[in-house]
Amino acid sequence: MSNKEDIAVPTAAVTPSGMNHLVVNVYNMEETHRFWTEIIGLKLVGKLNPGIGYKGQQKPKMQFYSGHDEGRRRHHDIAFVENPKLPPKPAEGWSMYGSPTSINHIAIELPDRESWLKQLAFMQSRGVKFSRKIDHGMSHSVYVNDPNGYGVELLYELPREDWENDIDAALNYAKERPAEGPEALIDEVDMPKFGVPRS
């Protein structure tokens, strides 16, 4: 007796509801853990137990992290796997264009503007260098480096009605802001609106 359901085969791929999680190779789990919990603010939600795993291979050191999870269905947002076979870390650090890592950057969303500004002040108080601070057409962002050479974007989303009618224009809008000193903690709120009729 088969448990196979009688499902009509669609003519096109089914659109997913979004990204569930990302798994990233790292050099050192302890260093990575400290950055992503103490600086970025994610919570450790689980670890892979040691032992033999897939195809008889030794399980890697792997840890799972999540942001605010009240009322969410996802088990984790990001996982890190310690991988001794990674190429050397980029000596020059991360930059938006030209970094030799496969992942350009990982974007982390803060719930609102106030939370974002508090996080920026916290990171600055901990001596975290901002690589770039920029107003995008659909979000405001600051970029920092993680210990593995990856870029990390911390952002808050602007109101959807300000950009949803012309997402292409919003994606192509970029205004650089100061990334050092007290000026890096200023956030301009007078933003252009994209695809919205002017009154």
Buried (B, 14 or more C-beta within 10 A) or exposed (E): EEEEEEEEEEEEEEEEEEEEEEEBBBBEBEEBBEBBBEBBBBBEBEEBEEEEEEEEEEEBBBBBBBBBEEEEEEEBBBBBBBBEEEEEEBEEEBBEEEBEBEBBBBEBBBEEBEBBBEBBEEBBEEEBEBBBBBBBBBBBBBBBBBBBBBBBBBBBBBEEEBBEBBBEBBEEBEEEBEBEEEEBBEBEEEBEBBBEEEE
